[in-house]
Amino acid sequence: MSDQIGNASKPRIFGFIIDNLFATILGFIIVAVVNPQNQPVGGLIVCVVYLLYFFVFEALWSRTPAKFLMGLKVQRTDGTASSTTTAAIRTLARILEANPLLFVGCPPV
């Protein structure tokens, strides 16, 4: 990645925050529309919608709405656009990356 120019850490952080807000709010809206009769089903719907938000946008357009707003794009190391497979891998990695309860909130070593 020696050809990377500039520091994209601030746009990535803002994009992460905005995407998480969008995905979570979308999940809550869908739960309100579906109106499941028990809470675990509602929680599962929010989780599935959250993950599908990232998968669908990255698989189809190689960027989420927040990445678009921040001028970012998901690419492979060779510079080509993200594929369905890479979007699926990134989405599954989010389960570990963005889940503080999975490892009892332990920071990475």
C-alpha positions in Angstrom: 0.0 0.0 0.0 2.9 2.3 -0.6 0.9 4.1 -3.3 -1.7 5.3 -0.8 -1.7 9.1 -0.6 -2.8 11.2 2.3 -4.4 10.3 5.6 -8.0 9.1 5.4 -8.4 8.4 9.1 -10.8 11.3 9.9 -13.2 10.6 6.9 -13.1 6.9 7.8 -14.1 7.6 11.4 -16.9 10.0 10.4 -18.0 7.5 7.8 -18.1 4.7 10.4 -20.2 6.8 12.8 -22.6 7.9 10.1 -23.0 4.4 8.6 -23.6 2.9 12.1 -26.3 5.5 12.7 -27.9 4.9 9.3 -27.8 1.1 9.7 -29.1 1.1 13.3 -31.9 3.6 12.5 -32.9 1.5 9.5 -33.1 -1.6 11.6 -35.3 0.2 14.2 -37.6 1.4 11.5 -38.0 -2.1 10.0 -38.7 -3.5 13.5 -41.3 -0.8 14.1 -43.0 -1.7 10.7 -42.8 -5.5 11.2 -43.8 -5.2 14.9 -42.6 -8.6 16.1 -44.3 -10.0 19.2 -41.2 -10.9 21.1 -38.0 -8.9 21.8 -35.4 -11.5 20.7 -37.0 -11.5 17.2 -36.8 -7.7 17.1 -33.2 -7.8 18.2 -32.4 -10.4 15.5 -34.1 -8.2 12.9 -32.0 -5.2 13.9 -28.8 -7.2 13.7 -29.6 -8.7 10.3 -30.6 -5.3 8.8 -27.5 -3.8 10.2 -25.3 -6.4 8.5 -27.3 -6.3 5.3 -26.9 -2.6 5.1 -23.1 -2.9 4.7 -23.2 -6.0 2.6 -25.7 -4.7 0.0 -24.1 -1.3 -0.5 -20.5 -2.6 -0.6 -21.5 -5.5 -2.9 -23.4 -3.3 -5.4 -21.5 0.0 -5.3 -18.3 -0.7 -3.4 -19.3 2.1 -0.9 -21.9 2.8 1.6 -23.8 6.1 1.7 -21.4 7.5 4.4 -18.4 6.4 2.4 -19.9 8.2 -0.6 -20.4 11.3 1.5 -16.8 11.1 2.8 -15.3 10.4 -0.7 -14.2 6.9 0.2 -14.5 3.6 -1.7 -13.9 0.0 -0.8 -11.2 -1.5 -3.1 -9.1 -4.6 -3.3 -5.4 -4.2 -2.8 -4.9 -4.3 -6.6 -7.3 -1.2 -6.9 -10.3 -3.1 -8.4 -13.8 -2.6 -7.1 -15.1 -4.7 -4.2 -17.0 -7.9 -5.2 -19.8 -9.8 -3.6 -17.3 -12.1 -2.0 -15.2 -9.4 -0.5 -18.3 -7.6 0.7 -19.4 -10.8 2.4 -16.0 -11.2 4.1 -16.0 -7.6 5.3 -19.6 -7.9 6.6 -18.7 -11.1 8.5 -15.6 -9.4 9.9 -17.9 -6.6 11.3 -19.4 -9.1 13.7 -16.0 -9.3 15.4 -14.8 -5.8 14.7 -17.8 -3.8 16.0 -19.0 -6.1 18.8 -17.6 -5.0 22.1 -19.5 -7.7 24.0 -18.0 -10.6 22.0 -14.7 -10.4 23.8 -16.1 -8.6 26.9 -15.0 -5.3 25.6 -11.3 -6.1 25.8 -9.2 -3.8 23.6 -7.0 -5.6 21.0 -3.5 -6.4 22.1 
